[in-house]
Amino acid sequence: MKLVFLGWTRFVVVLLVLQIGLAGWGAVSTGGERIERFIVHAGNGGMLMFWLLISTVLALIARPGLKAVLLTALSTFMIWMQGALAYGFGTDGVPGGVGIALHATNGLGVLVIQLVVARLAKRALDAKRAEKALAKAVPA
């Protein structure tokens, strides 16, 4: 199950990088095209909420370590906060700019946390493989 969790976490990292790319793609456009591009960004963000919720469940099942589980739960909470940060401050003026800046910073934070989780998941998998190899090499 640790292998499944590692693969899933890497998949989520790819989706987060895609999400950042989609945000940039929307930011460099104007008019109606900008709205269409941000719809894709918002749709992928909604899917990320679902994928990170599943990640939390997989982390609990795979048991890669308490730190990995807690960081996965934290990133799930942070991704749920993205909508509040994007729209909670309004869309115009200084408050809107602050909200979007916090939205972007929080999103980058989720990516960093998921990279750490992927590293922890890889360590847990390597430890499990080493344990099996040692048990095979030294019969009881």
Backbone as a chain_set.jsonl record, in Angstrom:
{"seq": "MKLVFLGWTRFVVVLLVLQIGLAGWGAVSTGGERIERFIVHAGNGGMLMFWLLISTVLALIARPGLKAVLLTALSTFMIWMQGALAYGFGTDGVPGGVGIALHATNGLGVLVIQLVVARLAKRALDAKRAEKALAKAVPA", "coords": {"N": [[0.815, -1.194, 0.0], [2.08, 1.131, 0.555], [3.477, 1.706, -1.768], [1.404, 2.337, -3.525], [0.453, 4.664, -2.28], [2.717, 6.311, -2.587], [2.838, 6.529, -5.401], [0.354, 7.757, -5.857], [0.704, 10.174, -4.489], [2.725, 11.321, -6.015], [1.305, 11.666, -8.381], [-0.534, 13.608, -7.545], [1.249, 15.706, -7.094], [2.033, 16.236, -9.722], [-0.438, 17.143, -10.721], [-0.694, 19.46, -9.171], [1.453, 21.016, -10.112], [0.559, 21.318, -12.728], [-1.711, 22.822, -12.138], [-0.61, 25.251, -11.273], [0.584, 26.025, -13.643], [-1.735, 26.331, -15.209], [-2.891, 28.503, -13.901], [-1.034, 30.51, -14.461], [-1.29, 30.508, -17.243], [-3.874, 31.486, -17.528], [-3.504, 33.989, -16.419], [-1.981, 35.447, -18.225], [-3.627, 36.123, -20.277], [-6.377, 37.934, -21.851], [-9.649, 39.489, -21.575], [-12.549, 37.607, -22.651], [-11.26, 35.221, -23.15], [-9.555, 34.955, -21.008], [-11.308, 34.422, -18.883], [-12.311, 31.922, -19.683], [-9.966, 30.407, -19.551], [-9.371, 30.56, -16.813], [-11.521, 29.155, -15.857], [-10.821, 26.552, -16.465], [-8.648, 26.345, -14.746], [-9.98, 26.616, -12.269], [-11.609, 24.344, -12.389], [-9.72, 22.237, -12.371], [-8.712, 22.767, -9.868], [-10.879, 22.107, -8.241], [-10.928, 19.361, -8.676], [-8.496, 18.749, -7.505], [-9.077, 19.137, -4.829], [-10.658, 16.902, -4.338], [-8.807, 14.818, -5.004], [-6.821, 15.227, -3.064], [-8.256, 14.736, -0.752], [-8.714, 12.007, -1.058], [-6.04, 11.284, -0.932], [-5.491, 11.715, 1.764], [-6.992, 9.682, 2.96], [-5.709, 7.452, 1.806], [-3.175, 7.816, 2.937], [-3.719, 7.283, 5.602], [-4.32, 4.588, 5.41], [-2.0, 3.463, 4.233], [0.002, 4.062, 6.052], [2.536, 5.675, 6.163], [3.961, 6.975, 8.051], [3.623, 9.179, 10.845], [4.183, 11.909, 10.422], [3.977, 12.189, 7.61], [1.276, 11.567, 7.247], [0.014, 13.612, 8.736], [0.939, 15.884, 7.358], [-0.23, 15.435, 4.881], [-2.925, 15.649, 5.555], [-2.887, 18.333, 6.345], [-2.282, 19.608, 3.892], [-4.591, 18.969, 2.521], [-6.488, 20.436, 3.969], [-5.472, 22.99, 3.425], [-5.879, 23.179, 0.66], [-8.606, 23.255, 0.564], [-8.989, 25.741, 1.62], [-8.325, 27.406, -0.439], [-10.389, 28.433, -2.146], [-11.7, 30.208, -0.425], [-9.668, 32.038, -0.008], [-9.298, 33.028, -2.571], [-11.722, 34.289, -3.224], [-12.773, 35.413, -0.93], [-11.821, 37.903, -0.154], [-12.866, 39.615, -1.916], [-12.87, 40.808, -5.342], [-11.762, 43.06, -6.397], [-9.539, 45.905, -6.252], [-7.242, 46.683, -3.542], [-7.818, 44.811, -1.383], [-8.725, 42.598, -2.904], [-6.426, 42.028, -4.383], [-4.695, 41.289, -2.31], [-6.013, 38.996, -1.406], [-5.773, 37.311, -3.688], [-2.996, 37.125, -3.805], [-2.487, 35.759, -1.401], [-3.858, 33.43, -2.048], [-2.288, 32.431, -4.155], [0.175, 32.067, -2.82], [-0.545, 30.229, -0.845], [-1.26, 28.082, -2.493], [1.247, 27.435, -3.625], [2.445, 26.637, -1.277], [1.01, 24.299, -0.713], [1.943, 22.71, -2.793], [4.695, 22.482, -2.08], [4.462, 21.157, 0.382], [3.334, 18.742, -0.491], [5.45, 17.775, -2.017], [7.274, 17.24, 0.018], [5.815, 15.264, 1.364], [5.812, 13.298, -0.623], [8.524, 12.655, -0.613], [8.754, 11.631, 1.999], [7.037, 9.444, 1.768], [8.446, 7.915, -0.08], [10.722, 7.309, 1.42], [9.528, 5.735, 3.428], [8.647, 3.574, 1.902], [11.116, 2.625, 0.912], [12.274, 1.861, 3.348], [10.597, -0.23, 4.081], [11.103, -2.032, 1.985], [13.824, -2.522, 2.446], [13.688, -3.762, 4.912], [12.339, -6.129, 4.226], [14.226, -7.235, 2.479], [16.352, -7.671, 4.214], [15.191, -9.512, 5.961], [14.911, -11.611, 4.227], [17.565, -12.16, 3.566], [18.733, -12.842, 6.001], [17.788, -15.52, 7.485], [15.357, -16.408, 9.966]], "CA": [[0.0, 0.0, 0.0], [2.987, 2.281, 0.553], [3.777, 1.984, -3.168], [0.223, 3.023, -4.062], [0.458, 6.012, -1.714], [3.789, 7.062, -3.237], [2.393, 6.831, -6.759], [-0.751, 8.719, -5.772], [1.268, 11.459, -4.084], [3.418, 11.867, -7.184], [0.242, 12.103, -9.285], [-1.045, 14.867, -7.004], [2.277, 16.722, -7.354], [1.907, 16.598, -11.144], [-1.644, 17.968, -10.851], [-0.423, 20.767, -8.574], [2.293, 21.754, -11.06], [-0.365, 21.682, -13.798], [-2.577, 23.886, -11.614], [0.161, 26.488, -11.298], [0.685, 26.371, -15.056], [-3.039, 26.824, -15.661], [-3.067, 29.851, -13.345], [-0.207, 31.401, -15.267], [-1.885, 30.557, -18.571], [-5.008, 32.395, -17.423], [-3.066, 35.331, -16.038], [-1.372, 36.163, -19.348], [-4.627, 36.35, -21.314], [-7.278, 39.054, -21.594], [-11.037, 39.381, -22.032], [-13.288, 36.36, -22.471], [-10.314, 34.11, -23.147], [-9.043, 34.866, -19.634], [-12.335, 33.75, -18.084], [-12.313, 30.509, -20.088], [-8.758, 29.757, -19.028], [-9.48, 30.414, -15.371], [-12.487, 28.093, -15.6], [-10.023, 25.315, -16.457], [-7.884, 26.402, -13.494], [-10.916, 26.341, -11.169], [-12.029, 22.942, -12.493], [-8.629, 21.398, -11.881], [-8.639, 22.987, -8.42], [-11.931, 21.285, -7.629], [-10.47, 17.966, -8.7], [-7.412, 18.622, -6.518], [-9.713, 18.948, -3.516], [-11.057, 15.49, -4.277], [-7.625, 13.963, -4.99], [-6.137, 15.343, -1.773], [-9.078, 14.026, 0.232], [-8.366, 10.596, -1.234], [-4.666, 11.136, -0.431], [-5.546, 11.598, 3.224], [-7.465, 8.325, 3.258], [-4.621, 6.532, 1.458], [-2.111, 7.974, 3.928], [-4.136, 6.562, 6.808], [-4.252, 3.145, 5.129], [-0.622, 3.062, 3.931], [0.814, 4.303, 7.242], [3.923, 6.014, 5.842], [4.524, 7.705, 9.185], [2.719, 10.207, 11.36], [4.472, 13.186, 9.783], [3.407, 12.165, 6.256], [-0.183, 11.608, 7.376], [-0.384, 14.952, 9.174], [1.19, 16.833, 6.273], [-1.251, 15.202, 3.862], [-4.158, 16.261, 6.066], [-2.686, 19.785, 6.286], [-2.413, 20.072, 2.507], [-6.017, 18.86, 2.186], [-7.119, 21.619, 4.556], [-5.01, 24.174, 2.708], [-6.5, 23.25, -0.66], [-9.992, 23.672, 0.802], [-8.953, 27.176, 1.905], [-8.023, 28.147, -1.658], [-11.568, 29.176, -2.599], [-11.927, 31.329, 0.502], [-8.629, 33.035, -0.236], [-9.47, 33.632, -3.894], [-12.945, 35.09, -3.329], [-13.179, 35.962, 0.362], [-11.39, 39.291, -0.014], [-13.411, 40.36, -3.045], [-12.078, 40.648, -6.56], [-11.253, 44.351, -6.864], [-8.775, 46.755, -5.35], [-6.178, 46.141, -2.703], [-8.206, 43.565, -0.73], [-8.738, 41.528, -3.9], [-5.032, 41.686, -4.668], [-4.171, 40.56, -1.145], [-6.612, 37.661, -1.434], [-5.16, 36.526, -4.766], [-1.616, 36.847, -3.396], [-2.556, 34.676, -0.413], [-4.295, 32.247, -2.795], [-1.117, 31.916, -4.863], [1.163, 31.614, -1.837], [-1.082, 29.008, -0.244], [-1.145, 27.023, -3.497], [2.651, 27.019, -3.664], [2.673, 25.911, -0.024], [0.461, 22.942, -0.883], [2.899, 21.985, -3.646], [5.896, 22.178, -1.291], [4.104, 20.128, 1.364], [3.17, 17.471, -1.186], [6.789, 17.29, -2.358], [7.808, 16.655, 1.255], [5.069, 14.022, 1.591], [6.325, 12.316, -1.581], [9.826, 12.214, -0.113], [8.512, 10.776, 3.164], [6.443, 8.194, 1.28], [9.541, 7.153, -0.693], [11.533, 6.776, 2.523], [8.777, 4.654, 4.072], [8.681, 2.431, 0.986], [12.484, 2.102, 0.928], [12.481, 1.177, 4.63], [9.86, -1.5, 4.009], [11.854, -2.91, 1.075], [15.069, -2.911, 3.131], [13.294, -4.72, 5.947], [12.048, -7.402, 3.549], [15.488, -7.771, 1.963], [17.109, -8.143, 5.368], [14.544, -10.727, 6.448], [15.182, -12.655, 3.248], [18.982, -12.455, 3.621], [19.065, -13.449, 7.282], [16.626, -16.304, 7.929], [15.164, -16.418, 11.419]], "C": [[0.863, 1.264, 0.0], [3.352, 2.677, -0.879], [2.617, 2.732, -3.83], [0.19, 4.469, -3.562], [1.539, 6.871, -2.364], [3.378, 7.466, -4.653], [1.298, 7.881, -6.779], [-0.236, 10.11, -5.425], [2.005, 12.107, -5.242], [2.41, 12.374, -8.218], [-0.321, 13.446, -8.831], [-0.036, 15.99, -7.24], [2.207, 17.175, -8.817], [0.686, 17.484, -11.357], [-1.446, 19.361, -10.255], [0.456, 21.62, -9.488], [1.439, 22.203, -12.25], [-1.256, 22.845, -13.374], [-1.862, 25.239, -11.638], [0.338, 26.955, -12.743], [-0.612, 26.932, -15.609], [-3.317, 28.225, -15.133], [-2.253, 30.859, -14.148], [-0.766, 31.587, -16.666], [-3.084, 31.508, -18.578], [-4.579, 33.822, -17.158], [-2.508, 36.126, -17.214], [-2.359, 36.436, -20.48], [-5.532, 37.516, -20.918], [-8.686, 38.715, -22.059], [-11.695, 38.047, -21.721], [-12.39, 35.139, -22.436], [-9.761, 33.888, -21.734], [-10.033, 34.109, -18.749], [-12.364, 32.263, -18.404], [-11.111, 29.77, -19.521], [-8.826, 29.59, -17.516], [-10.551, 29.402, -14.98], [-11.773, 26.744, -15.565], [-9.215, 25.232, -15.168], [-8.785, 26.049, -12.304], [-11.387, 24.887, -11.194], [-10.965, 21.986, -11.991], [-8.464, 21.557, -10.375], [-9.693, 22.182, -7.678], [-11.547, 19.819, -7.595], [-9.343, 17.748, -7.691], [-7.971, 18.461, -5.109], [-10.085, 17.482, -3.316], [-9.836, 14.579, -4.176], [-6.888, 14.043, -3.65], [-6.944, 14.715, -0.647], [-8.806, 12.531, 0.155], [-6.947, 10.335, -0.724], [-4.641, 10.963, 1.08], [-5.997, 10.197, 3.633], [-6.371, 7.3, 2.953], [-3.468, 6.62, 2.452], [-2.458, 7.222, 5.213], [-4.038, 5.053, 6.615], [-2.804, 2.682, 4.968], [0.314, 3.176, 5.123], [2.282, 4.593, 6.916], [4.644, 6.748, 6.966], [3.593, 8.836, 9.57], [2.939, 11.556, 10.666], [3.85, 13.259, 8.386], [1.888, 12.259, 6.308], [-0.652, 13.007, 7.757], [-0.156, 15.996, 8.088], [0.186, 16.664, 5.134], [-2.574, 15.818, 4.299], [-4.057, 17.788, 6.024], [-2.861, 20.303, 4.859], [-3.852, 19.951, 2.024], [-6.771, 20.063, 2.736], [-6.74, 22.876, 3.782], [-5.671, 24.301, 1.336], [-7.969, 23.644, -0.528], [-10.066, 25.174, 1.071], [-8.74, 28.018, 0.647], [-9.201, 28.991, -2.157], [-11.839, 30.387, -1.727], [-10.89, 32.43, 0.278], [-8.827, 33.75, -1.567], [-10.646, 34.601, -3.925], [-13.351, 35.787, -2.032], [-12.817, 37.425, 0.566], [-12.001, 40.183, -1.087], [-12.503, 40.185, -4.25], [-11.465, 41.946, -7.051], [-10.419, 45.045, -5.793], [-7.707, 46.023, -4.565], [-6.608, 44.862, -1.979], [-8.242, 42.369, -1.692], [-7.341, 41.067, -4.254], [-4.386, 40.901, -3.543], [-4.709, 39.132, -1.131], [-5.99, 36.77, -2.489], [-3.706, 36.189, -4.429], [-1.574, 35.721, -2.364], [-2.958, 33.364, -1.067], [-3.09, 31.608, -3.497], [-0.074, 31.356, -3.898], [0.725, 30.313, -1.177], [-0.968, 27.832, -1.217], [0.284, 26.514, -3.626], [3.032, 26.244, -2.403], [2.161, 24.483, -0.101], [1.415, 22.105, -1.727], [4.138, 21.577, -2.858], [5.599, 21.065, -0.283], [3.956, 18.772, 0.682], [4.501, 16.914, -1.682], [7.456, 16.646, -1.143], [7.121, 15.325, 1.549], [5.565, 12.936, 0.638], [7.682, 11.774, -1.132], [9.662, 11.287, 1.096], [7.917, 9.432, 2.755], [7.516, 7.313, 0.649], [10.431, 6.552, 0.383], [10.833, 5.603, 3.208], [8.797, 3.401, 3.207], [10.064, 1.806, 0.961], [12.774, 1.345, 2.215], [11.782, -0.177, 4.638], [10.597, -2.494, 3.122], [13.144, -3.397, 1.723], [14.794, -3.955, 4.201], [13.015, -6.095, 5.343], [13.325, -8.054, 3.036], [16.335, -8.33, 3.093], [16.516, -9.443, 5.909], [14.812, -11.893, 5.515], [16.637, -13.101, 3.328], [19.374, -13.184, 4.899], [17.847, -14.226, 7.758], [16.558, -16.388, 9.451], [15.393, -17.764, 12.014]], "O": [[0.448, 2.318, -0.482], [3.517, 3.862, -1.168], [2.839, 3.658, -4.61], [-0.072, 5.39, -4.336], [1.299, 8.041, -2.661], [3.553, 8.618, -5.05], [1.309, 8.786, -7.613], [-0.682, 11.105, -5.996], [1.917, 13.32, -5.431], [2.64, 13.4, -8.858], [-0.558, 14.328, -9.658], [-0.43, 17.113, -7.553], [2.313, 18.367, -9.105], [0.759, 18.469, -12.091], [-1.977, 20.338, -10.782], [0.225, 22.821, -9.621], [1.574, 23.331, -12.724], [-1.522, 23.748, -14.166], [-2.462, 26.254, -11.99], [0.25, 28.15, -13.026], [-0.603, 27.889, -16.383], [-3.91, 29.046, -15.833], [-2.742, 31.942, -14.472], [-0.725, 32.687, -17.216], [-3.279, 32.252, -19.539], [-5.222, 34.764, -17.623], [-2.558, 37.356, -17.203], [-1.963, 36.931, -21.535], [-5.461, 38.019, -19.797], [-8.892, 37.781, -22.833], [-11.443, 37.436, -20.683], [-12.702, 34.144, -21.782], [-9.53, 32.749, -21.327], [-9.636, 33.254, -17.958], [-12.434, 31.434, -17.497], [-11.233, 28.634, -19.064], [-8.379, 28.57, -16.992], [-10.499, 28.846, -13.884], [-12.085, 25.894, -14.731], [-9.111, 24.163, -14.567], [-8.392, 25.272, -11.434], [-11.546, 24.267, -10.142], [-11.266, 21.034, -11.271], [-8.118, 20.602, -9.68], [-9.425, 21.637, -6.608], [-11.804, 19.118, -6.616], [-9.248, 16.678, -7.089], [-7.406, 17.734, -4.291], [-9.852, 16.906, -2.254], [-9.82, 13.663, -3.354], [-6.386, 13.031, -3.159], [-6.368, 14.213, 0.317], [-8.682, 11.863, 1.182], [-6.681, 9.28, -0.147], [-3.868, 10.167, 1.612], [-5.434, 9.604, 4.553], [-6.133, 6.389, 3.745], [-2.85, 5.605, 2.775], [-1.593, 6.602, 5.832], [-3.711, 4.325, 7.552], [-2.419, 1.64, 5.498], [1.314, 2.463, 5.196], [3.171, 3.852, 7.337], [5.817, 7.098, 6.83], [2.87, 9.381, 8.736], [1.977, 12.26, 10.359], [3.263, 14.277, 8.021], [1.281, 12.959, 5.497], [-1.602, 13.529, 7.173], [-0.975, 16.9, 7.918], [-0.202, 17.643, 4.496], [-3.266, 16.442, 3.494], [-5.035, 18.463, 5.703], [-3.515, 21.323, 4.645], [-4.29, 20.751, 1.198], [-7.604, 20.645, 2.041], [-7.589, 23.726, 3.516], [-5.987, 25.407, 0.9], [-8.516, 24.298, -1.416], [-11.081, 25.809, 0.786], [-8.956, 29.23, 0.677], [-9.015, 30.144, -2.547], [-12.168, 31.463, -2.227], [-11.208, 33.616, 0.367], [-8.553, 34.945, -1.678], [-10.57, 35.635, -4.589], [-14.204, 36.674, -2.057], [-13.441, 38.112, 1.375], [-11.69, 41.372, -1.159], [-11.488, 39.493, -4.179], [-10.718, 41.939, -8.028], [-10.577, 44.8, -4.597], [-7.326, 44.898, -4.887], [-5.839, 43.901, -1.955], [-7.838, 41.264, -1.331], [-7.089, 39.871, -4.407], [-3.623, 39.965, -3.784], [-3.971, 38.18, -0.879], [-5.707, 35.601, -2.227], [-3.237, 35.092, -4.732], [-0.725, 34.833, -2.443], [-2.461, 32.303, -0.69], [-2.9, 30.394, -3.436], [0.492, 30.289, -4.14], [1.533, 29.407, -0.977], [-0.621, 26.721, -0.816], [0.512, 25.308, -3.726], [3.838, 25.315, -2.454], [2.809, 23.56, 0.393], [1.668, 20.94, -1.422], [4.584, 20.434, -2.962], [6.397, 20.142, -0.118], [4.404, 17.759, 1.218], [4.663, 15.696, -1.759], [8.125, 15.621, -1.27], [7.779, 14.362, 1.941], [5.722, 11.783, 1.04], [7.953, 10.579, -1.256], [10.354, 10.275, 1.201], [8.256, 8.399, 3.332], [7.499, 6.094, 0.825], [10.851, 5.401, 0.265], [11.467, 4.597, 3.529], [8.948, 2.292, 3.72], [10.185, 0.582, 0.985], [13.44, 0.31, 2.193], [12.325, -1.157, 5.15], [10.706, -3.671, 3.467], [13.516, -4.56, 1.566], [15.558, -4.904, 4.377], [13.422, -7.113, 5.904], [13.496, -9.269, 3.139], [16.973, -9.369, 2.929], [17.249, -10.363, 6.271], [14.928, -13.035, 5.959], [16.925, -14.288, 3.176], [20.251, -14.048, 4.879], [16.955, -13.645, 8.377], [17.584, -16.434, 10.129], [15.27, -17.932, 13.227]]}, "num_chains": 1, "name": "protein.A"}
